[in-house]
Amino acid sequence: MSAFKEYIGSFFKGLTSLLKGMRVTIRVFFRKKTTEQYPENRATLQMFDRFRGELIMPHNENNEHKCVACGICQMNCPNGSIRVESETVTDEEGKKKRVLKRYIYDIGSCLYCQLCVRSCPHGAITFDTKFEHAVFTREKLVRQLNHEGSTLEKK
Amino acid sequence: MLLNTYTDSLDFNALTQWIDQALSSVMPAWGVVLTECILIGLCLLLGYALIALALIYIERKVCAFFQCRLGPNRVGPYGTVQSIADMVKMLIKELITIDRVDRFLFNLAPYIVIISSVLAFGCLPFAKGLEVLDFNVGIFFLMAVSSIGVVGILLAGWSSNNKYSLIGAMRSGAQMISYELSIGLSLMTMVVLAGTMQLSEIVERQADCWFLFSGHIPAVIAFLVYLVAGTAETNRGPFDLPEADSELTAGYHTEYSGMHFGFFYLAEYLNLFIVSAVAATMFLGGWMPLHIAGWDGFNAVMDYIPSLVWFLIKVGVIIFVIMWFKWTFPRLRIDQLLKLEWKYLLPINLLNLLLMVIIVVTGLHF
């Protein structure tokens, strides 16, 4: 008798679980679709924040960045995509100080590992979500990240 | 009887009679028959191809929506020309001759499959006055010819000289022969209620109330069993073991290329249409509009919709449900598949048939 009860029970258990599955899928059916129609939706395209498109150095409105030209990012870069060129200047108090001259970043050899951003003690560099980097010559892939005439942000 | 009051807004009887008279006036009787046969054959094949193309597009769209995608959307508006482009591609592909196959059977198999589904397709009552083959054992004939397809599949697997094809074909044979029982018994339940096997008669008896409602409990059970068995019969997921892509590459049609593969593909989708059309005819009133006794205004509005549209809507709903099954449930193992049929569906079906007979004998149906 118990075998018969189990047989009947298993039938209805199976049926309810099937209906549960169908309820889930029909909800997905009417859900908003996740497909991005990329070239057409270029204007409204939303990339997620953590996407690593390219390395940038944020500047504030006074054209000031946070890079102290310590070179830790350059040392951490496994591909040698970063070259920090610095120069030593003497300020009005007579102190010698290292300032950033040029921050050269080669996106062509960057592997987007984010080790530079993580190791930066001042949070001077970060990854942007721009991803359209196609150019015709490799030279164009080498960029200078600090803007022209920019200075170190005063604490 | 509502039957007499229902006049189709898109009447095919007038059209076919006009063609018949026009032909009779210009040629002898045998010429009329010959021309009409050729015309009907052309129309059927054209309809067959168009429905298959539409179904392939619909399947891809529905599948995409179930997976939160958009599906084909590049070729033509909303991707509507996609399946035509696929068809053109398939037509211009080479039919590769496989080494050491049974050449004759290998080339014969796809034609058997497609002939069986075209024959079944010809029996369907599409609309009022639009039925090619209509005789007293209509539904029986339809089931018989649609079962020929399994011979083609077995031949395809056997002649391909490929272990995957053979395993796929054997699975398909086991599956189709098992589920044929369920289909037959559930349809027999409805034949008991209808009292006839002629498809046009079956449709006309549902003028007042569809069999799904007039046969209440046993009809609903038979409908559900038919849906499950019909899904299995068309080799569609979750019963797609014969072509389980991950295990058997493509099952029985692994070795086929070009249009021979195209025939299997077409027949697969048309079988889906045929199974749904039979369900619509036997349970949901075929091309009959929805009538509710007493609601005369409502019935009049429903009558304005042409019968062909009614038929296609009903078939479409059932096709959607079968696609919904496919994209919801994971594939069964072969033992689970046979267990479902022999331990569950078959006993339910036999009891259900008995119940239906009791209900019809005691007059408990509507």
Interface residues (C-beta under 8 A of the other chain):
Chain A: Y7 F11 L18 G21 M22 V24 T25 I26 V28 F29 R31 K33 T34 T35 Q37
Chain B: V62 A64 F65 F66 Q67 C68 R69 L70 N73 W324 F325 W327 T328 F329 K343 Y344
